[in-house]
Amino acid sequence: MTESLANRYREEGFILLKGVYDQSGLQRIDREIDRLRFIHPELCTFEDENEGNREKVLHKISHFCEYSSTFLEAAFHPGLKQAINELSGEVYLCTDKINFKVPGARGFYPHQDMSGEWQFYVPNIINVFIALDRSDTENSCLEVSPGNHRRGLLGPYMGAIEEKHLEGMEWIPIIQEPGDVLIFDGFLPHRSAPNTSDRTRRILIYTYTRKEDGDIRNKFLGK
């Protein structure tokens, strides 16, 4: 990683790394998704809001690394591990999931992940979004507000950023090709629009905590 990328992470709260996972690695992940859906359906969550109807669609697969060497290896891919270590030092894996944004899926309001339960365990987290499909403005790519991670919490527990803090915020879409990696600060405001395309947007998401803050995975997941 160049010093300019590290500086950008500190100043803007995110960096985008291109082509970290190659085609072979992505194919392994695709096969592992199919295996998990068949072998461990209890890890799958479905939602019933898709263009206003009551059709059940796959929303996410969560907390699977204990069941999958493929996903555990992906969480510590050499290119990803090096980047995170240079930004934050050594880390522990806290959570893992895959979000599925099917055509017609709803968007998500502006928020900060540190407004959630993480605030009771650690002072900050490192988020990683790995694109498994092309992610763009048509199929609900993530939008971030650069620099606003430095303002601290801007909303209530588990809630949206308050309107008074949204005034003047600029938002930029993060376009990702399969294998691209977005790393962002736990306080970075982000949002997504509804998926208005005919393409599903799958994102593999890992969340890490700094080593000095301890390994909280089991406690956080209630194990």
C-alpha positions as CSV (number, residue, x, y, z in Angstrom):
1,M,0.0,0.0,0.0
2,T,1.3,3.5,-0.8
3,E,1.5,6.2,1.8
4,S,-1.1,8.2,-0.2
5,L,-3.6,5.5,0.3
6,A,-3.0,5.3,4.0
7,N,-3.3,9.1,4.2
8,R,-6.6,8.9,2.3
9,Y,-7.9,6.4,4.7
10,R,-7.1,8.6,7.6
11,E,-8.5,11.7,5.9
12,E,-11.5,10.4,4.0
13,G,-12.3,7.2,6.0
14,F,-12.0,4.7,3.2
15,I,-9.9,3.2,0.4
16,L,-10.7,1.1,-2.6
17,L,-8.3,-1.6,-3.7
18,K,-8.7,-3.0,-7.2
19,G,-8.5,-6.7,-8.1
20,V,-7.5,-8.1,-4.7
21,Y,-9.3,-11.4,-5.3
22,D,-8.7,-13.1,-8.6
23,Q,-11.1,-15.1,-10.8
24,S,-10.0,-18.4,-9.3
25,G,-10.6,-17.1,-5.8
26,L,-14.0,-15.7,-6.7
27,Q,-15.1,-19.0,-8.3
28,R,-14.1,-20.8,-5.0
29,I,-16.3,-18.4,-3.1
30,D,-19.2,-18.9,-5.5
31,R,-19.0,-22.7,-5.0
32,E,-18.8,-22.2,-1.2
33,I,-21.9,-20.1,-1.2
34,D,-23.8,-22.9,-2.9
35,R,-22.5,-25.4,-0.4
36,L,-23.4,-23.3,2.6
37,R,-26.9,-22.7,1.4
38,F,-27.4,-26.4,1.0
39,I,-25.5,-27.7,4.1
40,H,-26.2,-24.8,6.5
41,P,-29.6,-23.3,5.8
42,E,-29.8,-22.0,9.4
43,L,-27.1,-19.4,8.4
44,C,-29.4,-17.9,5.8
45,T,-31.8,-15.0,6.3
46,F,-34.7,-14.2,4.0
47,E,-36.7,-11.0,3.7
48,D,-40.2,-10.5,2.3
49,E,-40.0,-7.1,0.8
50,N,-39.2,-7.2,-2.9
51,E,-40.9,-4.6,-5.0
52,G,-43.7,-4.4,-2.4
53,N,-44.8,-8.0,-2.6
54,R,-44.5,-10.8,0.0
55,E,-42.0,-13.0,-2.0
56,K,-39.3,-14.5,0.2
57,V,-35.8,-13.7,-1.2
58,L,-32.4,-14.5,0.2
59,H,-31.1,-11.4,2.1
60,K,-27.9,-12.6,3.7
61,I,-25.8,-15.5,5.0
62,S,-24.1,-14.8,8.3
63,H,-21.4,-16.1,10.7
64,F,-20.1,-18.9,8.5
65,C,-16.3,-18.9,9.1
66,E,-16.5,-21.6,11.7
67,Y,-18.0,-23.8,9.0
68,S,-15.9,-22.8,6.0
69,S,-12.1,-22.8,5.6
70,T,-12.7,-21.1,2.2
71,F,-14.3,-18.0,3.9
72,L,-11.8,-18.1,6.7
73,E,-8.9,-18.0,4.3
74,A,-10.6,-15.2,2.3
75,A,-10.9,-13.2,5.5
76,F,-7.1,-13.2,5.8
77,H,-6.2,-13.1,2.1
78,P,-2.5,-11.9,1.9
79,G,-3.3,-8.8,0.0
80,L,-6.2,-7.8,2.3
81,K,-4.3,-8.7,5.5
82,Q,-1.3,-6.6,4.5
83,A,-3.5,-3.6,3.7
84,I,-5.4,-3.8,7.0
85,N,-2.2,-4.3,9.0
86,E,-0.7,-1.2,7.4
87,L,-3.8,0.8,8.2
88,S,-4.6,-0.5,11.7
89,G,-2.0,-3.0,12.8
90,E,-2.9,-6.6,13.6
91,V,-6.6,-7.4,13.8
92,Y,-9.1,-10.1,14.9
93,L,-12.1,-11.1,12.7
94,C,-15.3,-10.1,14.4
95,T,-18.2,-10.7,12.0
96,D,-18.7,-12.2,8.5
97,K,-21.7,-12.1,6.2
98,I,-22.8,-11.9,2.6
99,N,-25.4,-9.4,1.6
100,F,-27.6,-10.2,-1.4
101,K,-29.3,-7.2,-3.0
102,V,-31.7,-8.8,-5.5
103,P,-33.5,-6.7,-8.2
104,G,-36.1,-4.6,-6.5
105,A,-34.5,-4.8,-3.0
106,R,-34.9,-1.7,-0.9
107,G,-32.1,0.7,0.0
108,F,-30.6,1.5,3.4
109,Y,-30.7,4.9,5.2
110,P,-27.6,6.9,6.0
111,H,-25.9,5.5,9.0
112,Q,-22.7,4.6,10.7
113,D,-21.9,1.1,11.8
114,M,-20.5,2.2,15.1
115,S,-24.0,3.4,16.1
116,G,-24.7,-0.3,16.6
117,E,-23.6,-2.7,19.3
118,W,-19.9,-2.5,18.5
119,Q,-19.8,0.8,20.5
120,F,-20.3,-1.3,23.7
121,Y,-17.2,-3.4,22.9
122,V,-14.5,-1.5,21.0
123,P,-13.7,2.2,20.2
124,N,-13.8,1.5,16.4
125,I,-14.0,-1.3,13.8
126,I,-12.6,-1.9,10.3
127,N,-15.1,-2.8,7.6
128,V,-14.3,-4.7,4.4
129,F,-16.7,-5.0,1.5
130,I,-15.6,-7.5,-1.2
131,A,-17.5,-7.3,-4.4
132,L,-18.6,-10.7,-5.7
133,D,-20.6,-9.0,-8.6
134,R,-20.2,-5.7,-10.3
135,S,-21.5,-3.0,-7.9
136,D,-22.7,0.2,-9.4
137,T,-25.3,2.9,-9.2
138,E,-28.0,0.8,-10.9
139,N,-27.8,-2.2,-8.6
140,S,-27.4,-0.4,-5.3
141,C,-23.7,0.2,-4.7
142,L,-22.5,1.6,-1.4
143,E,-22.4,5.4,-1.2
144,V,-20.1,7.1,1.3
145,S,-19.6,10.6,2.7
146,P,-15.8,11.2,2.8
147,G,-14.2,12.8,5.9
148,N,-17.3,12.7,8.0
149,H,-16.0,9.7,10.0
150,R,-14.0,12.3,12.0
151,R,-17.2,13.8,13.4
152,G,-17.9,11.0,15.8
153,L,-21.4,9.5,16.2
154,L,-24.1,11.4,14.3
155,G,-27.2,9.4,15.2
156,P,-28.9,7.4,17.9
157,Y,-28.2,3.8,18.8
158,M,-29.0,1.5,15.9
159,G,-30.5,4.5,14.1
160,A,-30.1,6.7,11.0
161,I,-27.9,9.8,11.0
162,E,-29.9,12.7,12.3
163,E,-31.2,15.2,9.7
164,K,-29.3,18.1,11.2
165,H,-26.0,16.2,10.5
166,L,-26.9,15.3,7.0
167,E,-27.1,18.9,5.9
168,G,-24.2,19.7,3.5
169,M,-22.9,16.1,3.4
170,E,-21.5,15.0,0.0
171,W,-22.0,11.4,-1.1
172,I,-20.0,9.5,-3.7
173,P,-20.9,6.1,-5.1
174,I,-18.3,3.3,-4.8
175,I,-18.1,1.4,-8.1
176,Q,-16.6,-2.1,-7.6
177,E,-15.8,-4.8,-10.0
178,P,-15.7,-8.4,-8.8
179,G,-12.7,-8.9,-6.6
180,D,-12.4,-5.2,-5.6
181,V,-12.1,-4.4,-1.9
182,L,-13.5,-1.4,-0.1
183,I,-12.0,-0.8,3.4
184,F,-13.7,1.8,5.6
185,D,-13.8,3.2,9.1
186,G,-16.6,2.2,11.5
187,F,-17.7,5.9,11.8
188,L,-17.9,6.6,8.0
189,P,-21.4,7.5,7.0
190,H,-22.8,5.3,4.3
191,R,-26.0,4.4,2.5
192,S,-27.4,2.6,-0.5
193,A,-30.3,3.1,-2.9
194,P,-32.9,0.5,-4.0
195,N,-31.7,-2.0,-6.6
196,T,-33.4,-0.7,-9.7
197,S,-31.5,-3.1,-12.1
198,D,-32.1,-6.7,-13.1
199,R,-28.8,-7.7,-11.5
200,T,-28.2,-9.0,-8.0
201,R,-25.4,-7.3,-6.0
202,R,-23.6,-9.6,-3.7
203,I,-21.1,-8.2,-1.2
204,L,-18.9,-10.4,1.1
205,I,-18.5,-8.4,4.3
206,Y,-15.9,-8.8,7.0
207,T,-15.6,-6.7,10.2
208,Y,-12.4,-6.6,12.2
209,T,-11.3,-5.2,15.5
210,R,-7.8,-4.1,16.4
211,K,-5.7,-6.5,18.3
212,E,-5.2,-4.1,21.2
213,D,-9.0,-4.0,21.6
214,G,-9.2,-7.7,22.0
215,D,-10.9,-10.7,20.3
216,I,-14.6,-10.1,20.8
217,R,-16.1,-12.4,18.2
218,N,-17.6,-15.0,20.5
219,K,-18.9,-12.5,22.9
220,F,-20.3,-10.3,20.2
221,L,-22.0,-13.3,18.5
222,G,-23.3,-14.6,21.8
223,K,-21.3,-17.8,21.8
